[in-house]
Amino acid sequence: MSETVCFCFGYTQQDIECDALAHGRSTLLERIAASHAAGACRCAKANPKGR
């Protein structure tokens, strides 16, 4: 099982790696960064570890 990287979108490390291989870059990381920049990131609250 792949470790969850983004609890907002539920992306795992494997999701990001596959996306990067498919697109030559990670469009998922771009989406995460854009969400964070817009103040819409809620990973800290959604993460069961509280981080």
mmCIF entry with sequence, helices, sheets and N, C-alpha, C, O atoms, coordinates in Angstrom:
data_MODEL
# 
_entry.id   MODEL 
# 
_entity.id                         1 
_entity.type                       polymer 
_entity.pdbx_number_of_molecules   1 
# 
_entity_poly.entity_id                      1 
_entity_poly.type                           'polypeptide(L)' 
_entity_poly.nstd_linkage                   no 
_entity_poly.nstd_monomer                   no 
_entity_poly.pdbx_seq_one_letter_code       MSETVCFCFGYTQQDIECDALAHGRSTLLERIAASHAAGACRCAKANPKGR 
_entity_poly.pdbx_seq_one_letter_code_can   MSETVCFCFGYTQQDIECDALAHGRSTLLERIAASHAAGACRCAKANPKGR 
_entity_poly.pdbx_strand_id                 A 
# 
loop_
_entity_poly_seq.entity_id 
_entity_poly_seq.num 
_entity_poly_seq.mon_id 
_entity_poly_seq.hetero 
1 1  MET n 
1 2  SER n 
1 3  GLU n 
1 4  THR n 
1 5  VAL n 
1 6  CYS n 
1 7  PHE n 
1 8  CYS n 
1 9  PHE n 
1 10 GLY n 
1 11 TYR n 
1 12 THR n 
1 13 GLN n 
1 14 GLN n 
1 15 ASP n 
1 16 ILE n 
1 17 GLU n 
1 18 CYS n 
1 19 ASP n 
1 20 ALA n 
1 21 LEU n 
1 22 ALA n 
1 23 HIS n 
1 24 GLY n 
1 25 ARG n 
1 26 SER n 
1 27 THR n 
1 28 LEU n 
1 29 LEU n 
1 30 GLU n 
1 31 ARG n 
1 32 ILE n 
1 33 ALA n 
1 34 ALA n 
1 35 SER n 
1 36 HIS n 
1 37 ALA n 
1 38 ALA n 
1 39 GLY n 
1 40 ALA n 
1 41 CYS n 
1 42 ARG n 
1 43 CYS n 
1 44 ALA n 
1 45 LYS n 
1 46 ALA n 
1 47 ASN n 
1 48 PRO n 
1 49 LYS n 
1 50 GLY n 
1 51 ARG n 
# 
_struct_asym.id          A 
_struct_asym.entity_id   1 
# 
loop_
_struct_conf.conf_type_id 
_struct_conf.id 
_struct_conf.pdbx_PDB_helix_id 
_struct_conf.beg_label_comp_id 
_struct_conf.beg_label_asym_id 
_struct_conf.beg_label_seq_id 
_struct_conf.pdbx_beg_PDB_ins_code 
_struct_conf.end_label_comp_id 
_struct_conf.end_label_asym_id 
_struct_conf.end_label_seq_id 
_struct_conf.pdbx_end_PDB_ins_code 
_struct_conf.beg_auth_comp_id 
_struct_conf.beg_auth_asym_id 
_struct_conf.beg_auth_seq_id 
_struct_conf.end_auth_comp_id 
_struct_conf.end_auth_asym_id 
_struct_conf.end_auth_seq_id 
_struct_conf.pdbx_PDB_helix_class 
_struct_conf.details 
_struct_conf.pdbx_PDB_helix_length 
HELX_P HELX_P1 AA1 GLN A 13 ? HIS A 23 ? GLN A 13 HIS A 23 1 ? 11 
HELX_P HELX_P2 AA2 THR A 27 ? ALA A 37 ? THR A 27 ALA A 37 1 ? 11 
HELX_P HELX_P3 AA3 CYS A 43 ? ALA A 46 ? CYS A 43 ALA A 46 1 ? 4  
# 
_struct_conf_type.id          HELX_P 
_struct_conf_type.criteria    ? 
_struct_conf_type.reference   ? 
# 
_struct_sheet.id               AA1 
_struct_sheet.type             ? 
_struct_sheet.number_strands   2 
_struct_sheet.details          ? 
# 
_struct_sheet_order.sheet_id     AA1 
_struct_sheet_order.range_id_1   1 
_struct_sheet_order.range_id_2   2 
_struct_sheet_order.offset       ? 
_struct_sheet_order.sense        anti-parallel 
# 
loop_
_struct_sheet_range.sheet_id 
_struct_sheet_range.id 
_struct_sheet_range.beg_label_comp_id 
_struct_sheet_range.beg_label_asym_id 
_struct_sheet_range.beg_label_seq_id 
_struct_sheet_range.pdbx_beg_PDB_ins_code 
_struct_sheet_range.end_label_comp_id 
_struct_sheet_range.end_label_asym_id 
_struct_sheet_range.end_label_seq_id 
_struct_sheet_range.pdbx_end_PDB_ins_code 
_struct_sheet_range.beg_auth_comp_id 
_struct_sheet_range.beg_auth_asym_id 
_struct_sheet_range.beg_auth_seq_id 
_struct_sheet_range.end_auth_comp_id 
_struct_sheet_range.end_auth_asym_id 
_struct_sheet_range.end_auth_seq_id 
AA1 1 THR A 4  ? CYS A 6  ? THR A 4  CYS A 6  
AA1 2 TYR A 11 ? THR A 12 ? TYR A 11 THR A 12 
# 
loop_
_atom_site.group_PDB 
_atom_site.id 
_atom_site.type_symbol 
_atom_site.label_atom_id 
_atom_site.label_alt_id 
_atom_site.label_comp_id 
_atom_site.label_asym_id 
_atom_site.label_entity_id 
_atom_site.label_seq_id 
_atom_site.pdbx_PDB_ins_code 
_atom_site.Cartn_x 
_atom_site.Cartn_y 
_atom_site.Cartn_z 
_atom_site.occupancy 
_atom_site.B_iso_or_equiv 
_atom_site.pdbx_formal_charge 
_atom_site.auth_seq_id 
_atom_site.auth_comp_id 
_atom_site.auth_asym_id 
_atom_site.auth_atom_id 
_atom_site.pdbx_PDB_model_num 
ATOM 1   N N  . MET A 1 1  ? 0.846  -1.182 0.000   1.00 0.00 ? 1  MET A N  1 
ATOM 2   C CA . MET A 1 1  ? 0.000  0.000  0.000   1.00 0.00 ? 1  MET A CA 1 
ATOM 3   C C  . MET A 1 1  ? 0.887  1.239  0.000   1.00 0.00 ? 1  MET A C  1 
ATOM 4   O O  . MET A 1 1  ? 1.850  1.314  0.763   1.00 0.00 ? 1  MET A O  1 
ATOM 5   N N  . SER A 1 2  ? 0.570  2.200  -0.842  1.00 0.00 ? 2  SER A N  1 
ATOM 6   C CA . SER A 1 2  ? 1.357  3.411  -0.981  1.00 0.00 ? 2  SER A CA 1 
ATOM 7   C C  . SER A 1 2  ? 0.944  4.436  0.068   1.00 0.00 ? 2  SER A C  1 
ATOM 8   O O  . SER A 1 2  ? -0.235 4.559  0.401   1.00 0.00 ? 2  SER A O  1 
ATOM 9   N N  . GLU A 1 3  ? 1.915  5.159  0.576   1.00 0.00 ? 3  GLU A N  1 
ATOM 10  C CA . GLU A 1 3  ? 1.666  6.156  1.617   1.00 0.00 ? 3  GLU A CA 1 
ATOM 11  C C  . GLU A 1 3  ? 0.898  7.352  1.060   1.00 0.00 ? 3  GLU A C  1 
ATOM 12  O O  . GLU A 1 3  ? 1.213  7.848  -0.021  1.00 0.00 ? 3  GLU A O  1 
ATOM 13  N N  . THR A 1 4  ? -0.106 7.812  1.798   1.00 0.00 ? 4  THR A N  1 
ATOM 14  C CA . THR A 1 4  ? -0.855 8.999  1.392   1.00 0.00 ? 4  THR A CA 1 
ATOM 15  C C  . THR A 1 4  ? 0.029  10.218 1.568   1.00 0.00 ? 4  THR A C  1 
ATOM 16  O O  . THR A 1 4  ? 0.644  10.411 2.617   1.00 0.00 ? 4  THR A O  1 
ATOM 17  N N  . VAL A 1 5  ? 0.086  11.043 0.523   1.00 0.00 ? 5  VAL A N  1 
ATOM 18  C CA . VAL A 1 5  ? 0.900  12.253 0.525   1.00 0.00 ? 5  VAL A CA 1 
ATOM 19  C C  . VAL A 1 5  ? 0.020  13.479 0.745   1.00 0.00 ? 5  VAL A C  1 
ATOM 20  O O  . VAL A 1 5  ? 0.411  14.407 1.453   1.00 0.00 ? 5  VAL A O  1 
ATOM 21  N N  . CYS A 1 6  ? -1.163 13.484 0.143   1.00 0.00 ? 6  CYS A N  1 
ATOM 22  C CA . CYS A 1 6  ? -2.084 14.623 0.249   1.00 0.00 ? 6  CYS A CA 1 
ATOM 23  C C  . CYS A 1 6  ? -3.435 14.117 0.734   1.00 0.00 ? 6  CYS A C  1 
ATOM 24  O O  . CYS A 1 6  ? -4.128 13.374 0.040   1.00 0.00 ? 6  CYS A O  1 
ATOM 25  N N  . PHE A 1 7  ? -3.784 14.533 1.923   1.00 0.00 ? 7  PHE A N  1 
ATOM 26  C CA . PHE A 1 7  ? -5.049 14.091 2.500   1.00 0.00 ? 7  PHE A CA 1 
ATOM 27  C C  . PHE A 1 7  ? -6.230 14.903 1.971   1.00 0.00 ? 7  PHE A C  1 
ATOM 28  O O  . PHE A 1 7  ? -7.374 14.463 2.089   1.00 0.00 ? 7  PHE A O  1 
ATOM 29  N N  . CYS A 1 8  ? -5.979 16.075 1.394   1.00 0.00 ? 8  CYS A N  1 
ATOM 30  C CA . CYS A 1 8  ? -7.063 16.866 0.789   1.00 0.00 ? 8  CYS A CA 1 
ATOM 31  C C  . CYS A 1 8  ? -7.667 16.129 -0.409  1.00 0.00 ? 8  CYS A C  1 
ATOM 32  O O  . CYS A 1 8  ? -8.886 16.031 -0.552  1.00 0.00 ? 8  CYS A O  1 
ATOM 33  N N  . PHE A 1 9  ? -6.781 15.616 -1.262  1.00 0.00 ? 9  PHE A N  1 
ATOM 34  C CA . PHE A 1 9  ? -7.207 14.956 -2.492  1.00 0.00 ? 9  PHE A CA 1 
ATOM 35  C C  . PHE A 1 9  ? -7.096 13.443 -2.415  1.00 0.00 ? 9  PHE A C  1 
ATOM 36  O O  . PHE A 1 9  ? -7.597 12.738 -3.291  1.00 0.00 ? 9  PHE A O  1 
ATOM 37  N N  . GLY A 1 10 ? -6.446 12.939 -1.379  1.00 0.00 ? 10 GLY A N  1 
ATOM 38  C CA . GLY A 1 10 ? -6.280 11.500 -1.230  1.00 0.00 ? 10 GLY A CA 1 
ATOM 39  C C  . GLY A 1 10 ? -5.195 10.915 -2.118  1.00 0.00 ? 10 GLY A C  1 
ATOM 40  O O  . GLY A 1 10 ? -5.204 9.714  -2.389  1.00 0.00 ? 10 GLY A O  1 
ATOM 41  N N  . TYR A 1 11 ? -4.255 11.743 -2.581  1.00 0.00 ? 11 TYR A N  1 
ATOM 42  C CA . TYR A 1 11 ? -3.190 11.263 -3.450  1.00 0.00 ? 11 TYR A CA 1 
ATOM 43  C C  . TYR A 1 11 ? -2.144 10.501 -2.647  1.00 0.00 ? 11 TYR A C  1 
ATOM 44  O O  . TYR A 1 11 ? -1.783 10.880 -1.533  1.00 0.00 ? 11 TYR A O  1 
ATOM 45  N N  . THR A 1 12 ? -1.673 9.417  -3.249  1.00 0.00 ? 12 THR A N  1 
ATOM 46  C CA . THR A 1 12 ? -0.619 8.626  -2.633  1.00 0.00 ? 12 THR A CA 1 
ATOM 47  C C  . THR A 1 12 ? 0.691  8.898  -3.367  1.00 0.00 ? 12 THR A C  1 
ATOM 48  O O  . THR A 1 12 ? 0.709  9.513  -4.434  1.00 0.00 ? 12 THR A O  1 
ATOM 49  N N  . GLN A 1 13 ? 1.769  8.434  -2.780  1.00 0.00 ? 13 GLN A N  1 
ATOM 50  C CA . GLN A 1 13 ? 3.078  8.556  -3.416  1.00 0.00 ? 13 GLN A CA 1 
ATOM 51  C C  . GLN A 1 13 ? 3.042  7.876  -4.783  1.00 0.00 ? 13 GLN A C  1 
ATOM 52  O O  . GLN A 1 13 ? 3.597  8.396  -5.750  1.00 0.00 ? 13 GLN A O  1 
ATOM 53  N N  . GLN A 1 14 ? 2.402  6.734  -4.863  1.00 0.00 ? 14 GLN A N  1 
ATOM 54  C CA . GLN A 1 14 ? 2.311  6.008  -6.136  1.00 0.00 ? 14 GLN A CA 1 
ATOM 55  C C  . GLN A 1 14 ? 1.514  6.806  -7.169  1.00 0.00 ? 14 GLN A C  1 
ATOM 56  O O  . GLN A 1 14 ? 1.884  6.825  -8.343  1.00 0.00 ? 14 GLN A O  1 
ATOM 57  N N  . ASP A 1 15 ? 0.428  7.463  -6.755  1.00 0.00 ? 15 ASP A N  1 
ATOM 58  C CA . ASP A 1 15 ? -0.353 8.302  -7.680  1.00 0.00 ? 15 ASP A CA 1 
ATOM 59  C C  . ASP A 1 15 ? 0.535  9.378  -8.309  1.00 0.00 ? 15 ASP A C  1 
ATOM 60  O O  . ASP A 1 15 ? 0.488  9.606  -9.518  1.00 0.00 ? 15 ASP A O  1 
ATOM 61  N N  . ILE A 1 16 ? 1.337  10.030 -7.480  1.00 0.00 ? 16 ILE A N  1 
ATOM 62  C CA . ILE A 1 16 ? 2.191  11.123 -7.949  1.00 0.00 ? 16 ILE A CA 1 
ATOM 63  C C  . ILE A 1 16 ? 3.282  10.593 -8.867  1.00 0.00 ? 16 ILE A C  1 
ATOM 64  O O  . ILE A 1 16 ? 3.585  11.210 -9.888  1.00 0.00 ? 16 ILE A O  1 
ATOM 65  N N  . GLU A 1 17 ? 3.874  9.459  -8.518  1.00 0.00 ? 17 GLU A N  1 
ATOM 66  C CA . GLU A 1 17 ? 4.902  8.862  -9.371  1.00 0.00 ? 17 GLU A CA 1 
ATOM 67  C C  . GLU A 1 17 ? 4.335  8.465  -10.732 1.00 0.00 ? 17 GLU A C  1 
ATOM 68  O O  . GLU A 1 17 ? 4.955  8.727  -11.763 1.00 0.00 ? 17 GLU A O  1 
ATOM 69  N N  . CYS A 1 18 ? 3.174  7.843  -10.742 1.00 0.00 ? 18 CYS A N  1 
ATOM 70  C CA . CYS A 1 18 ? 2.539  7.436  -12.008 1.00 0.00 ? 18 CYS A CA 1 
ATOM 71  C C  . CYS A 1 18 ? 2.165  8.649  -12.852 1.00 0.00 ? 18 CYS A C  1 
ATOM 72  O O  . CYS A 1 18 ? 2.329  8.632  -14.072 1.00 0.00 ? 18 CYS A O  1 
ATOM 73  N N  . ASP A 1 19 ? 1.667  9.696  -12.214 1.00 0.00 ? 19 ASP A N  1 
ATOM 74  C CA . ASP A 1 19 ? 1.305  10.928 -12.907 1.00 0.00 ? 19 ASP A CA 1 
ATOM 75  C C  . ASP A 1 19 ? 2.543  11.558 -13.547 1.00 0.00 ? 19 ASP A C  1 
ATOM 76  O O  . ASP A 1 19 ? 2.493  12.009 -14.691 1.00 0.00 ? 19 ASP A O  1 
ATOM 77  N N  . ALA A 1 20 ? 3.651  11.587 -12.807 1.00 0.00 ? 20 ALA A N  1 
ATOM 78  C CA . ALA A 1 20 ? 4.893  12.157 -13.337 1.00 0.00 ? 20 ALA A CA 1 
ATOM 79  C C  . ALA A 1 20 ? 5.400  11.353 -14.527 1.00 0.00 ? 20 ALA A C  1 
ATOM 80  O O  . ALA A 1 20 ? 5.870  11.929 -15.509 1.00 0.00 ? 20 ALA A O  1 
ATOM 81  N N  . LEU A 1 21 ? 5.312  10.042 -14.449 1.00 0.00 ? 21 LEU A N  1 
ATOM 82  C CA . LEU A 1 21 ? 5.739  9.198  -15.573 1.00 0.00 ? 21 LEU A CA 1 
ATOM 83  C C  . LEU A 1 21 ? 4.848  9.420  -16.794 1.00 0.00 ? 21 LEU A C  1 
ATOM 84  O O  . LEU A 1 21 ? 5.337  9.444  -17.924 1.00 0.00 ? 21 LEU A O  1 
ATOM 85  N N  . ALA A 1 22 ? 3.570  9.579  -16.575 1.00 0.00 ? 22 ALA A N  1 
ATOM 86  C CA . ALA A 1 22 ? 2.620  9.741  -17.678 1.00 0.00 ? 22 ALA A CA 1 
ATOM 87  C C  . ALA A 1 22 ? 2.723  11.106 -18.350 1.00 0.00 ? 22 ALA A C  1 
ATOM 88  O O  . ALA A 1 22 ? 2.503  11.223 -19.556 1.00 0.00 ? 22 ALA A O  1 
ATOM 89  N N  . HIS A 1 23 ? 3.058  12.148 -17.571 1.00 0.00 ? 23 HIS A N  1 
ATOM 90  C CA . HIS A 1 23 ? 3.034  13.516 -18.093 1.00 0.00 ? 23 HIS A CA 1 
ATOM 91  C C  . HIS A 1 23 ? 4.403  14.182 -18.190 1.00 0.00 ? 23 HIS A C  1 
ATOM 92  O O  . HIS A 1 23 ? 4.515  15.301 -18.693 1.00 0.00 ? 23 HIS A O  1 
ATOM 93  N N  . GLY A 1 24 ? 5.429  13.509 -17.719 1.00 0.00 ? 24 GLY A N  1 
ATOM 94  C CA . GLY A 1 24 ? 6.755  14.117 -17.729 1.00 0.00 ? 24 GLY A CA 1 
ATOM 95  C C  . GLY A 1 24 ? 6.971  15.066 -16.566 1.00 0.00 ? 24 GLY A C  1 
ATOM 96  O O  . GLY A 1 24 ? 8.072  15.583 -16.379 1.00 0.00 ? 24 GLY A O  1 
ATOM 97  N N  . ARG A 1 25 ? 5.949  15.293 -15.799 1.00 0.00 ? 25 ARG A N  1 
ATOM 98  C CA . ARG A 1 25 ? 5.981  16.104 -14.584 1.00 0.00 ? 25 ARG A CA 1 
ATOM 99  C C  . ARG A 1 25 ? 4.754  15.712 -13.777 1.00 0.00 ? 25 ARG A C  1 
ATOM 100 O O  . ARG A 1 25 ? 3.853  15.055 -14.298 1.00 0.00 ? 25 ARG A O  1 
ATOM 101 N N  . SER A 1 26 ? 4.710  16.102 -12.534 1.00 0.00 ? 26 SER A N  1 
ATOM 102 C CA . SER A 1 26 ? 3.545  15.740 -11.729 1.00 0.00 ? 26 SER A CA 1 
ATOM 103 C C  . SER A 1 26 ? 2.492  16.835 -11.762 1.00 0.00 ? 26 SER A C  1 
ATOM 104 O O  . SER A 1 26 ? 2.645  17.880 -11.130 1.00 0.00 ? 26 SER A O  1 
ATOM 105 N N  . THR A 1 27 ? 1.430  16.585 -12.500 1.00 0.00 ? 27 THR A N  1 
ATOM 106 C CA . THR A 1 27 ? 0.323  17.536 -12.511 1.00 0.00 ? 27 THR A CA 1 
ATOM 107 C C  . THR A 1 27 ? -0.421 17.495 -11.175 1.00 0.00 ? 27 THR A C  1 
ATOM 108 O O  . THR A 1 27 ? -1.066 18.471 -10.791 1.00 0.00 ? 27 THR A O  1 
ATOM 109 N N  . LEU A 1 28 ? -0.331 16.374 -10.474 1.00 0.00 ? 28 LEU A N  1 
ATOM 110 C CA . LEU A 1 28 ? -0.981 16.269 -9.167  1.00 0.00 ? 28 LEU A CA 1 
ATOM 111 C C  . LEU A 1 28 ? -0.281 17.170 -8.152  1.00 0.00 ? 28 LEU A C  1 
ATOM 112 O O  . LEU A 1 28 ? -0.948 17.822 -7.348  1.00 0.00 ? 28 LEU A O  1 
ATOM 113 N N  . LEU A 1 29 ? 1.048  17.217 -8.177  1.00 0.00 ? 29 LEU A N  1 
ATOM 114 C CA . LEU A 1 29 ? 1.762  18.118 -7.279  1.00 0.00 ? 29 LEU A CA 1 
ATOM 115 C C  . LEU A 1 29 ? 1.445  19.569 -7.608  1.00 0.00 ? 29 LEU A C  1 
ATOM 116 O O  . LEU A 1 29 ? 1.366  20.407 -6.710  1.00 0.00 ? 29 LEU A O  1 
ATOM 117 N N  . GLU A 1 30 ? 1.264  19.869 -8.883  1.00 0.00 ? 30 GLU A N  1 
ATOM 118 C CA . GLU A 1 30 ? 0.879  21.223 -9.287  1.00 0.00 ? 30 GLU A CA 1 
ATOM 119 C C  . GLU A 1 30 ? -0.500 21.567 -8.710  1.00 0.00 ? 30 GLU A C  1 
ATOM 120 O O  . GLU A 1 30 ? -0.719 22.686 -8.247  1.00 0.00 ? 30 GLU A O  1 
ATOM 121 N N  . ARG A 1 31 ? -1.413 20.618 -8.739  1.00 0.00 ? 31 ARG A N  1 
ATOM 122 C CA . ARG A 1 31 ? -2.751 20.833 -8.186  1.00 0.00 ? 31 ARG A CA 1 
ATOM 123 C C  . ARG A 1 31 ? -2.680 21.053 -6.673  1.00 0.00 ? 31 ARG A C  1 
ATOM 124 O O  . ARG A 1 31 ? -3.354 21.933 -6.137  1.00 0.00 ? 31 ARG A O  1 
ATOM 125 N N  . ILE A 1 32 ? -1.871 20.258 -5.995  1.00 0.00 ? 32 ILE A N  1 
ATOM 126 C CA . ILE A 1 32 ? -1.696 20.411 -4.549  1.00 0.00 ? 32 ILE A CA 1 
ATOM 127 C C  . ILE A 1 32 ? -1.121 21.789 -4.235  1.00 0.00 ? 32 ILE A C  1 
ATOM 128 O O  . ILE A 1 32 ? -1.613 22.476 -3.340  1.00 0.00 ? 32 ILE A O  1 
ATOM 129 N N  . ALA A 1 33 ? -0.080 22.200 -4.966  1.00 0.00 ? 33 ALA A N  1 
ATOM 130 C CA . ALA A 1 33 ? 0.560  23.500 -4.742  1.00 0.00 ? 33 ALA A CA 1 
ATOM 131 C C  . ALA A 1 33 ? -0.418 24.645 -4.987  1.00 0.00 ? 33 ALA A C  1 
ATOM 132 O O  . ALA A 1 33 ? -0.444 25.611 -4.224  1.00 0.00 ? 33 ALA A O  1 
ATOM 133 N N  . ALA A 1 34 ? -1.219 24.547 -6.041  1.00 0.00 ? 34 ALA A N  1 
ATOM 134 C CA . ALA A 1 34 ? -2.202 25.590 -6.348  1.00 0.00 ? 34 ALA A CA 1 
ATOM 135 C C  . ALA A 1 34 ? -3.254 25.677 -5.248  1.00 0.00 ? 34 ALA A C  1 
ATOM 136 O O  . ALA A 1 34 ? -3.656 26.774 -4.860  1.00 0.00 ? 34 ALA A O  1 
ATOM 137 N N  . SER A 1 35 ? -3.696 24.547 -4.750  1.00 0.00 ? 35 SER A N  1 
ATOM 138 C CA . SER A 1 35 ? -4.676 24.521 -3.665  1.00 0.00 ? 35 SER A CA 1 
ATOM 139 C C  . SER A 1 35 ? -4.097 25.162 -2.412  1.00 0.00 ? 35 SER A C  1 
ATOM 140 O O  . SER A 1 35 ? -4.770 25.938 -1.733  1.00 0.00 ? 35 SER A O  1 
ATOM 141 N N  . HIS A 1 36 ? -2.854 24.835 -2.113  1.00 0.00 ? 36 HIS A N  1 
ATOM 142 C CA . HIS A 1 36 ? -2.187 25.408 -0.940  1.00 0.00 ? 36 HIS A CA 1 
ATOM 143 C C  . HIS A 1 36 ? -2.034 26.921 -1.093  1.00 0.00 ? 36 HIS A C  1 
ATOM 144 O O  . HIS A 1 36 ? -2.296 27.665 -0.148  1.00 0.00 ? 36 HIS A O  1 
ATOM 145 N N  . ALA A 1 37 ? -1.615 27.380 -2.269  1.00 0.00 ? 37 ALA A N  1 
ATOM 146 C CA . ALA A 1 37 ? -1.427 28.811 -2.535  1.00 0.00 ? 37 ALA A CA 1 
ATOM 147 C C  . ALA A 1 37 ? -2.738 29.580 -2.432  1.00 0.00 ? 37 ALA A C  1 
ATOM 148 O O  . ALA A 1 37 ? -2.751 30.748 -2.043  1.00 0.00 ? 37 ALA A O  1 
ATOM 149 N N  . ALA A 1 38 ? -3.838 28.921 -2.782  1.00 0.00 ? 38 ALA A N  1 
ATOM 150 C CA . ALA A 1 38 ? -5.155 29.569 -2.725  1.00 0.00 ? 38 ALA A CA 1 
ATOM 151 C C  . ALA A 1 38 ? -5.757 29.531 -1.321  1.00 0.00 ? 38 ALA A C  1 
ATOM 152 O O  . ALA A 1 38 ? -6.848 30.050 -1.087  1.00 0.00 ? 38 ALA A O  1 
ATOM 153 N N  . GLY A 1 39 ? -5.032 28.910 -0.391  1.00 0.00 ? 39 GLY A N  1 
ATOM 154 C CA . GLY A 1 39 ? -5.534 28.828 0.980   1.00 0.00 ? 39 GLY A CA 1 
ATOM 155 C C  . GLY A 1 39 ? -6.579 27.752 1.176   1.00 0.00 ? 39 GLY A C  1 
ATOM 156 O O  . GLY A 1 39 ? -7.280 27.743 2.187   1.00 0.00 ? 39 GLY A O  1 
ATOM 157 N N  . ALA A 1 40 ? -6.691 26.842 0.216   1.00 0.00 ? 40 ALA A N  1 
ATOM 158 C CA . ALA A 1 40 ? -7.710 25.803 0.287   1.00 0.00 ? 40 ALA A CA 1 
ATOM 159 C C  . ALA A 1 40 ? -7.174 24.483 0.828   1.00 0.00 ? 40 ALA A C  1 
ATOM 160 O O  . ALA A 1 40 ? -7.901 23.491 0.873   1.00 0.00 ? 40 ALA A O  1 
ATOM 161 N N  . CYS A 1 41 ? -5.922 24.463 1.233   1.00 0.00 ? 41 CYS A N  1 
ATOM 162 C CA . CYS A 1 41 ? -5.313 23.235 1.743   1.00 0.00 ? 41 CYS A CA 1 
ATOM 163 C C  . CYS A 1 41 ? -5.874 22.921 3.132   1.00 0.00 ? 41 CYS A C  1 
ATOM 164 O O  . CYS A 1 41 ? -5.920 23.787 4.007   1.00 0.00 ? 41 CYS A O  1 
ATOM 165 N N  . ARG A 1 42 ? -6.299 21.671 3.318   1.00 0.00 ? 42 ARG A N  1 
ATOM 166 C CA . ARG A 1 42 ? -6.806 21.256 4.626   1.00 0.00 ? 42 ARG A CA 1 
ATOM 167 C C  . ARG A 1 42 ? -6.140 19.960 5.088   1.00 0.00 ? 42 ARG A C  1 
ATOM 168 O O  . ARG A 1 42 ? -6.673 19.230 5.924   1.00 0.00 ? 42 ARG A O  1 
ATOM 169 N N  . CYS A 1 43 ? -4.960 19.695 4.522   1.00 0.00 ? 43 CYS A N  1 
ATOM 170 C CA . CYS A 1 43 ? -4.245 18.457 4.857   1.00 0.00 ? 43 CYS A CA 1 
ATOM 171 C C  . CYS A 1 43 ? -3.945 18.352 6.351   1.00 0.00 ? 43 CYS A C  1 
ATOM 172 O O  . CYS A 1 43 ? -4.045 17.266 6.922   1.00 0.00 ? 43 CYS A O  1 
ATOM 173 N N  . ALA A 1 44 ? -3.584 19.450 6.982   1.00 0.00 ? 44 ALA A N  1 
ATOM 174 C CA . ALA A 1 44 ? -3.247 19.405 8.403   1.00 0.00 ? 44 ALA A CA 1 
ATOM 175 C C  . ALA A 1 44 ? -4.438 18.912 9.231   1.00 0.00 ? 44 ALA A C  1 
ATOM 176 O O  . ALA A 1 44 ? -4.252 18.203 10.219  1.00 0.00 ? 44 ALA A O  1 
ATOM 177 N N  . LYS A 1 45 ? -5.633 19.277 8.841   1.00 0.00 ? 45 LYS A N  1 
ATOM 178 C CA . LYS A 1 45 ? -6.844 18.833 9.562   1.00 0.00 ? 45 LYS A CA 1 
ATOM 179 C C  . LYS A 1 45 ? -7.282 17.448 9.119   1.00 0.00 ? 45 LYS A C  1 
ATOM 180 O O  . LYS A 1 45 ? -7.812 16.677 9.919   1.00 0.00 ? 45 LYS A O  1 
ATOM 181 N N  . ALA A 1 46 ? -7.065 17.125 7.847   1.00 0.00 ? 46 ALA A N  1 
ATOM 182 C CA . ALA A 1 46 ? -7.516 15.839 7.318   1.00 0.00 ? 46 ALA A CA 1 
ATOM 183 C C  . ALA A 1 46 ? -6.540 14.704 7.625   1.00 0.00 ? 46 ALA A C  1 
ATOM 184 O O  . ALA A 1 46 ? -6.921 13.534 7.610   1.00 0.00 ? 46 ALA A O  1 
ATOM 185 N N  . ASN A 1 47 ? -5.301 15.045 7.900   1.00 0.00 ? 47 ASN A N  1 
ATOM 186 C CA . ASN A 1 47 ? -4.294 14.027 8.188   1.00 0.00 ? 47 ASN A CA 1 
ATOM 187 C C  . ASN A 1 47 ? -4.572 13.404 9.549   1.00 0.00 ? 47 ASN A C  1 
ATOM 188 O O  . ASN A 1 47 ? -4.640 14.113 10.553  1.00 0.00 ? 47 ASN A O  1 
ATOM 189 N N  . PRO A 1 48 ? -4.734 12.084 9.591   1.00 0.00 ? 48 PRO A N  1 
ATOM 190 C CA . PRO A 1 48 ? -5.032 11.429 10.863  1.00 0.00 ? 48 PRO A CA 1 
ATOM 191 C C  . PRO A 1 48 ? -3.890 11.556 11.881  1.00 0.00 ? 48 PRO A C  1 
ATOM 192 O O  . PRO A 1 48 ? -4.109 11.377 13.079  1.00 0.00 ? 48 PRO A O  1 
ATOM 193 N N  . LYS A 1 49 ? -2.684 11.862 11.413  1.00 0.00 ? 49 LYS A N  1 
ATOM 194 C CA . LYS A 1 49 ? -1.554 12.060 12.322  1.00 0.00 ? 49 LYS A CA 1 
ATOM 195 C C  . LYS A 1 49 ? -1.493 13.494 12.845  1.00 0.00 ? 49 LYS A C  1 
ATOM 196 O O  . LYS A 1 49 ? -0.691 13.812 13.723  1.00 0.00 ? 49 LYS A O  1 
ATOM 197 N N  . GLY A 1 50 ? -2.348 14.353 12.297  1.00 0.00 ? 50 GLY A N  1 
ATOM 198 C CA . GLY A 1 50 ? -2.411 15.729 12.747  1.00 0.00 ? 50 GLY A CA 1 
ATOM 199 C C  . GLY A 1 50 ? -1.279 16.617 12.246  1.00 0.00 ? 50 GLY A C  1 
ATOM 200 O O  . GLY A 1 50 ? -0.973 17.643 12.854  1.00 0.00 ? 50 GLY A O  1 
ATOM 201 N N  . ARG A 1 51 ? -0.641 16.213 11.109  1.00 0.00 ? 51 ARG A N  1 
ATOM 202 C CA . ARG A 1 51 ? 0.445  17.021 10.551  1.00 0.00 ? 51 ARG A CA 1 
ATOM 203 C C  . ARG A 1 51 ? 0.136  17.412 9.157   1.00 0.00 ? 51 ARG A C  1 
ATOM 204 O O  . ARG A 1 51 ? 0.933  18.097 8.517   1.00 0.00 ? 51 ARG A O  1 
# 
